[in-house]
């Protein structure tokens, strides 16, 4: 299904654009402000990959589990997490998602889990899928991973178990074409989809930045998982516009510019009435500015509270 441009912009078109823009503006703010000293640790932005998180997680139901990785901000915002709480977490504030303790990579809220251990999230996701199946909840697990994750042996052990036990998990492989600074052609032999299919996990693959195309692929895969037919995989070829973390970028600038010509945001923006699009953009700019300012005004996390129960509602 392909929506016509501009004429009769649907609510879904508007919401998809809004969610991608929220991620983009938040991440741009983080990347440009990191050198000011308001953030702690490091960060890995999601700029350029927004269509993946938004398209896939548009299929999520309440209670479904989402397992993310070190590049988790986009997944968290698409999941429905608070932008203010995420900004506060990066700033080490008591109002952060995990009380200012986890920083950029270690985020947990409701049924959303992320950490920065490469590949270590995948056995967690499989274990959670086993729990959901054992309890017969009808819930499924979304497990996001990058191309660099495929260098970890525990990933293949996890794929094997997920397939053998027919677990309700959707593996979402985001190939942004680099493992830190190593291009994919230098760190992966063969085809990415073969990694999943060798364990009898049906795999859909797309090289696209169109959030509608990704949504449609995800809907089909999610429906299969929900029907109890075992794990599925999506391989989404994308590109990150920012560095691996906050400053380590060895890529040819011309390559980055070439990929920026297929930006997911302008593509979706074309489906919106211009006045409506402008209103959404102003609203998002305001939300981001307010989130950062509120977070900066919040109190720092108190180390003495580390042994106290958390009561945080982002």
Secondary structure, DSSP 8 states (H G I E B T S, - for coil): ----SSTT--HHHHHHHHHHHHHHHHHHHHHHHGGGT-S-S-----TT-HHHHHHHHTT--TT-EEEE-SS-HHHHHHHT--HHHHHHHHTTBTTSTTTTSSTTT-EEETTEEE--STTHHHHHHHHHHHHHHHHT----EEEEEEGGGGG-HHHHHHHHHHHHTT--EEEEEEE-SEETTEEHHHH--S-HHHHHHTTT-EEEEEE---HHHHHHHHHHHHHHHHTT---EEEEEE---SS-SSSS---S-HHHHHHHHTT-HHHHHHTTS-HHHHHHHHHHHHHHHHHHHHHHHHS-B--GGGGGS------
